[in-house]
Amino acid sequence: MIIAITGTPGVGKSSVSYVLRKDDFEVVNLFKIAVDNGFVVGDDKRRASRIVDVGRLDDYIKENYGRRDIVFFEGHLSHFLKCVDRVIVLRCHPDELKIRLSNKGWKEEKIRENIESEILDIILCETADVHPWENVFEIDTTGKSVEAVTSAVMEIINNKFRHMKKYNIGNIDWSDEILKDF
């Protein structure tokens, strides 16, 4: 089973992935796979990011990982993979996200872009365009330790990916935050 761990940069994907690895789960950094296999096809200079051929990446993952018991793919593009069986979208309140990205040394323009993305549910909307809602789970990482968020991921797995109201998509809404600057 292929499970995507996705979300806006700074929500905790890498931290949760680190704990899952320590717990002996196979966790793959999606961007590393893209770079190592030549799926990076350009640079977006304006946004200071790389452009990945998601179609080729999807084919590669399906061919090389599709028969595994459980494998996690961590990255903010992982929800675009059609071969993914389940998607876990990590979310974070914009105020906390701003602090996290600032602590990483991100530029103000990039921080604002990612906060706006989080407020507008961009990752969740993109996920819903590719995957049926019953295959998508949403976890709020705001104010939670990495261990608590990882426990929520494990709760979803141990429940055999049956939906629990607390992880249903649409429970997290930061839309009121968009008006803060006005």
ABEGO torsion letter per residue (X at the ends): XBBBBBEBBGAGAAAAAAAAAAAGBBBBBAAAAAAAAGABAEBBAAAGBBBBBAAAAAAAAAAAAAABABBBBBEAAAAABAABABBBBBBBBAAAAAAAAAAAGBBAAAAAAAAAAAAAGAAAAAAAAABBAAABBBBBABGBBAAAAAAAAAAAAAAGGBBBAAABBGABBAAAAAAAAX
